[in-house]
Amino acid sequence: MLRTLFPIVLTVSLVATPYVGMTQSIEQLFQQGNQAQNEGRYREAESIWRQIISIDSNNAIAYFYIGLALRKQGKLEEATAAYKKAIELDPNYSFAYNNMGNALRKQGKLEEAIAAYKKAIELDPNDAFAYNNMGLALDDQGKLEEAIAAYKKAIELDPNYATAYYNMGNALNRQGKLEEAIAAYKKAIELDPNYSFAYNNMGVALRKQGKYDEAIAAYKKAIEINPNYAFAYNNMGVALRKQGKYDEAIAAYKKAIEINPNDAFGYNNMGLALDDQGKYDEAIAAHKKALEIDPNLVLAQNNLKEAERLLAINNNPPLPNIDDRDYLPTETQEGLVQLGESNPPDFYRNFRD
């Protein structure tokens, strides 16, 4: 997409600017801005795009790129304003509507985001990106059937759109349609063999089916692709624990925590595996650490109480004639088994936000 956008940039600059020297300056600034953007120097890129605006205040594409740079810096309201300015200057700028939708979605303004995506689609009915992104906003609203329909339309327009398959897999996963979800993840992986998120989420679906060996293999592949993928280690720990491989599960949780020391779920889940081994003191310490990181993590609160109860029973076992129904352990919870990012990094390629 960048290859197609850049010639447009040069054409707009030539038309909008009456002086040859000034036009060359704009071309050079666009090249510098693109390089800074590609290298993740978003504040510098923003400054460069603003220089273009100071030369040509009606350059819609420069406002578009300002919006992108602001969005990457987390300045969502400012990014939205920049996209609106781009649209004001060029009412048919479908990319600006698409990216404005992304900024609005990140702010939780889902209806406004969907309206922006619909406008992008109205202007360009073949915009697979806009359909995919609208699917994400619908997904956020819990409208899974509508989201899946949007993902399918994106795939219809671009059969090689790995991210749309991935996002559709997530929606199907949440619906409990595990076979369909796995098929979608496999297609995403076929199109992008290094799609670590898809391997991780396929592992989640396989684990839900009780296919622990296959799930673990998927998690291992995700980790092979991305050795710092803490969620994949955490999820692998869940599957190993289900197999009764507590030491291996604990090792996986520890690796997740090593990568992300603030992983409350990793500590919580490690506590469950320690519980299973009867190491209640260590389990209590793990659950407390989870709550230190996230005091509102209800799973850890419940599991801490359960570990403390089990420790009390272990230290003071009930007499045989005591009715112990009240002491039956409640079902422990694994915590979040992450479905991956609904909008993974590779979605942002080619400056499509």
N, C-alpha and C positions, 0 to 999 in steps of 0.2 A: 504493500500500500504506500510506503514511503516513496518508492520509485515513481508512483503515479502522482503523488501529491506534490513532489518537489518541482516538476516542470510547471505545474499550475501556479506555484508560488512565484516563480520567475516571470511568468506571463502577466500575472496580476501586477507585479512590481513595475514591469515595463509600461503597462497601460496607465497605472495610477500616478507615475512619477514623470514629470516633464523633462527632467534634466538627466542626461546620460550618466554623468558622474554620480548623481544621487542614486540612480538605478543600480549602478555597479556596487555602490555602498550597501544597498539593501540586499543584493544578491550575496555579497560577502557576509553580511550579518546573518542571513538565513543559514548559510553554511556553518558559521560559527555556532549559531543556536542549535542546529541539528546535532552537531558534534557534542555540545555540552549536554543536550537532552539524552543522547545515546549513552553517554558516560555517566548518567545519573547526577549531573551537576545542575540540579533543577533551579536553584536560586540564581545561578549564573545565567542559565538559559532564559529565565524570566527577564532578567535585566537586559539581555540582548534583544528579546522580542519587544521590550518596551522602547528600546532605542529605535527600532523600526517604526513603531507607532509615532515617535517624536518626529520622524521624517515623513511618514505617510499615515496620517490619522485615520484614514478610511480603509486601511488594509485589514480586511476581515480575517485573513489567514493568520496574521500576526496575533490578533486577539484570540483566535482558536488555540494557538500554541501557548499563549500566556495562560489560558485556561488549563491547558494540559500541565504546564509547569506548576501552577498553583495547586492543582489537584494532587500532583505527586508530593507536594509539600504538606498535604493535609488541610490546605486552606479552601475548604469546600464552598463556602458562601462566596468567596472572592472568585473562585473558579467558575461558579455558576454565573456570576455577573459578567465575567469575561466572555463566556460562551453566548450569553444573551446579547452582548455587544456585537459579537461576530455575526449573529443571526440578524440583528438590526441592520447591519451593513450589507448582509447577503441573506435575504429571507429564504433562499433555496439551499442553504448550507446544511445538508443532511447530516454530515459528520458532526457539526456543532450541536445539533439536536441530540444525536446519539450520546456524545460525551457529556452534555448537560444532564441527560438522563442518568448517567453514571454518577455524577456529582450529587444529584438530588437523591439517588438511591442510597448513597453512602450517608446522607443526612437523615435517612429514614423517611423521606418525603416520597413515598412509594407511588401514590396516585399521580403526583406531578411528574415523577420519573417515567411512569408508563405513558403519560400523555406526550412526553418528549420523544420517547421511542416510537410511538405511533406516528408522530409528525415526521420523524426521520424515515419511517417506512412509507408514508404517504409520498414523500419527496423521492424516495428511491425504493421501490417495491422489491428490489433484489438485494437489499442490504441484510445479509445474513447476520452480521454483527448486531444490528438493532433488534432482530428477532431473538437472538440469544440473550441479549441484555434484558429485553422485556420479560423473557422467561425467568430470569433471575429475580426481577422485581415481583413477579407473580408468585414465584417460589417463596419469597420473603413474606408475602401475604398469606401463605398457606394454600394458595389456589394451585394445587399441584397438577390437576388435569389441564388447566389452562397453560401452566408453565410448560408441561410436556408437549402440548400442541405447538407452542412457540419454538421450543427446541427442535421439534420435528420439521417445522417450516425452515428453520435455519439450516438444518441438514439437507433438506430438499434443495435449497438454493446453493449450498456448498457441501457436497457429499464427503469432502475431505476435512470437514470442520471438527477436529478432534475434541475441542473444548465443549462444543454443543453436545456431543455424545456423552462426554464426562458429566456435564450438568444434568442431562436427561437421566443418566444413571443414578445420580444423587436423588433426584425427585422420585424415581421408581423405587430406590432403596427405602426412602422414607415412607412410601406407600406399602412397603412390605412385598413388593413384586420383585423378589430377589433374583429369579432366573433372568427376567428382563433387564434388571439392573446390571447383572454380571455380563450379559451380552453387550450392553452399551459400553461398559468399561473395557471389555475386550476389543471392541471396535475402536475406542479411543486409543488404546495401546497399539493396535495394528497400525493406526495412522501416525502415532507418535510413540515409538518404542521406549522413549525415555520419560514417559509420563508417570512420574513417581506418585502423584496424587491418585491417578486412576488405579495403580497397583494397590495402594493403601486402601482405597475405598472398596475395591473388589474383594480385598481381604476381609473387610468388615461384613460384606454380604455373605461371603463364604462362611465366616464364623457364625453368623446368624443361622445358617443352614446346618451347623454342627460339623462342617467340613474343616476341621482344625488344621490338619496337615496342609491342605491346599491354601488355607488362609495364611498360615505361617510362611509358606513358600511365597505368597504374594507380598507379604510384609517384608520378607528378606529381599525380594527384588526391588521394592521401593527403597529400602535402605542401601542396596548396592548402587542404585542410581543417585541417591542423595544420602550420604553417610550421616548427615546432621539432621535427619528427619525424626525429630523427637516423638511425634505422634505415632509414627510407624513402629518405633520401639515399644511405646506404651501399648499399642494395639496388639503387637506380637506377644507382649506379656500377658494380656488378657487371654489370648488363645492358649498359650502354654499353661496358664493356671487352670483353664478348663480341662486340660489333659492331665492335670495333677502333677505337672512338672514345675514344682514350686521354686526350686533353686534357679532354674532357667528363667522362670517368670520374673523372679526378683532381680536377676541380673539384667533382664531387659528393662525393667522399670528403673533400675539404677542408671542405666545408660541414657534413658530418656531424661532423667533428672540431671545427669552430668551435662547433657546438651542444653537443657533448659532448667536451671536451678529453681525457677519459679513455677514449675509444673505441679500445681496442686493435685491434679488428677493422678500424676505419676506417684506421688507420695500416698495418696488415698489407696490406689490400687496395690501398691507395694504392701501397705498395711493389711489388705485382705489376704494376700499370699502368706504373710507372716502369721496372720490369724489361723490360716489353714494348717500351718506347721506347729501351732500351739505356742508360738513365740509372742505371747500377748503383750508383754512389756514393750517389745520392739514395735509391735503393731500399733500400740497406743501412741508411741513416740512418732510413728509415721503419720498417723491420722492428725495428731496435734500439729505436726509440721505443715500438713495440708491446710489446716485451719489458720495457722499463722500467716500463710500466704494468701488464703482466701477465707476470711472469717464467715462468709455467707454461704459456703459450700455445704449444702444440706446433706449431701451424700457422706461427706467426711464427718459431719456432726453425728449422723445416725450410726455410722460405722465405728466411731470412737466409743459411743455408748455401748454398742454391741461388744467391742473388744474389752471394755472395762467390765461388762457383765460376765463375759467368759472368763476373764482373769479371776473375778470374785468367786465364780463357781469352781474354778480349778483350785483355788487356794482353800475354799471351804465347800467341799462337795456336799450336796444334800443327802440326808439320810435316805435309805432305800424306801421307807414308807411315806415319804413326802411326795405329794402330787407335784411333779415338776413341769406341768404343761405351760406354766407361765415362763419357764426358763428355756423353752424351745427357741432356738435362734431364729430371728426374723431373716427374711431373705436379704442377703447383702447385695449391694449394688456396685457395679463396676465403675461407675462414673462415666464420663463422656467417652464414647468410642467415636473418635472424630471422623466425620464424613469428608474431611478435606476442606479446601477452600472453594466456595461456590464460584469464585472469580479468580482462578489461579494466575500466577505471574505471567505465564505465556500468553494469556489472553490480551495482555497489554502491548503485544508486539506491534510494530509499525505505527506507533503513536495513535492507535485507535482507542486509547484509554482503557 
